[in-house]
Amino acid sequence: TITSESRLYKRLAQVRARGYAVVDGEYKLDLCAVAVPIRDSHGHVVAAVMSAIPSGRPDKATVLPRLTRALQKTGSEISRELGYRG
C-alpha cells in the first residue's frame, strides 16, 4: 500500500506514462491486477476495465503482459465506441 504523498505522485506519473496501472500484492496480498482507462470523446477518463490473477501464479511473468495487451485492446475499443479518437 502506498502510504506517502510523494510515492503516490510517483506512481501516478508511472501509470500515466504506461497508460495502465498494475498492483501486485498492494490491495490484497495474493492479488495482481491490471487496469486500463476508458476515455470519452473529449479524452477524459470516465471509467476503467480491470482484471486480476493470483500473485503467486507460476506463469505470472508471461500471463501478465498478455492480460495487459488484451485489456488495452478492450479499453481502446470501448473508448472508440464512446467517441474517443486519440
Contacts in CASP RR format, 6 or more apart in sequence:
PFRMAT RR
TARGET T0000
AUTHOR 0000-0000-0000
METHOD contacts of the structure
MODEL  1
TITSESRLYKRLAQVRARGYAVVDGEYKLDLCAVAVPIRDSHGHVVAAVM
SAIPSGRPDKATVLPRLTRALQKTGSEISRELGYRG
1 26 0 8 1.000
1 27 0 8 1.000
2 8 0 8 1.000
2 11 0 8 1.000
2 26 0 8 1.000
15 21 0 8 1.000
19 36 0 8 1.000
19 37 0 8 1.000
19 72 0 8 1.000
20 34 0 8 1.000
20 35 0 8 1.000
20 36 0 8 1.000
20 37 0 8 1.000
20 68 0 8 1.000
20 71 0 8 1.000
20 72 0 8 1.000
21 34 0 8 1.000
21 35 0 8 1.000
21 36 0 8 1.000
22 32 0 8 1.000
22 33 0 8 1.000
22 34 0 8 1.000
22 64 0 8 1.000
22 68 0 8 1.000
23 31 0 8 1.000
23 32 0 8 1.000
23 33 0 8 1.000
24 31 0 8 1.000
24 32 0 8 1.000
24 33 0 8 1.000
24 55 0 8 1.000
25 31 0 8 1.000
25 32 0 8 1.000
25 55 0 8 1.000
27 33 0 8 1.000
29 55 0 8 1.000
30 54 0 8 1.000
30 55 0 8 1.000
30 56 0 8 1.000
31 52 0 8 1.000
31 53 0 8 1.000
31 54 0 8 1.000
31 55 0 8 1.000
32 52 0 8 1.000
32 53 0 8 1.000
32 54 0 8 1.000
32 55 0 8 1.000
32 56 0 8 1.000
32 57 0 8 1.000
32 60 0 8 1.000
32 64 0 8 1.000
33 50 0 8 1.000
33 51 0 8 1.000
33 52 0 8 1.000
33 53 0 8 1.000
34 50 0 8 1.000
34 51 0 8 1.000
34 52 0 8 1.000
34 64 0 8 1.000
34 67 0 8 1.000
34 68 0 8 1.000
34 71 0 8 1.000
35 48 0 8 1.000
35 49 0 8 1.000
35 50 0 8 1.000
35 71 0 8 1.000
36 48 0 8 1.000
36 49 0 8 1.000
36 50 0 8 1.000
36 68 0 8 1.000
36 71 0 8 1.000
36 72 0 8 1.000
36 74 0 8 1.000
36 75 0 8 1.000
37 45 0 8 1.000
37 47 0 8 1.000
37 48 0 8 1.000
37 75 0 8 1.000
37 79 0 8 1.000
38 45 0 8 1.000
38 46 0 8 1.000
38 47 0 8 1.000
38 48 0 8 1.000
38 49 0 8 1.000
38 75 0 8 1.000
38 78 0 8 1.000
38 79 0 8 1.000
38 82 0 8 1.000
39 45 0 8 1.000
39 46 0 8 1.000
39 79 0 8 1.000
39 82 0 8 1.000
39 84 0 8 1.000
39 86 0 8 1.000
40 46 0 8 1.000
40 79 0 8 1.000
40 82 0 8 1.000
40 83 0 8 1.000
40 84 0 8 1.000
41 82 0 8 1.000
41 83 0 8 1.000
41 84 0 8 1.000
41 85 0 8 1.000
43 79 0 8 1.000
43 84 0 8 1.000
43 86 0 8 1.000
46 82 0 8 1.000
47 78 0 8 1.000
49 71 0 8 1.000
49 74 0 8 1.000
49 75 0 8 1.000
49 78 0 8 1.000
50 71 0 8 1.000
51 67 0 8 1.000
51 70 0 8 1.000
51 71 0 8 1.000
53 60 0 8 1.000
53 63 0 8 1.000
53 64 0 8 1.000
53 67 0 8 1.000
54 60 0 8 1.000
57 63 0 8 1.000
END
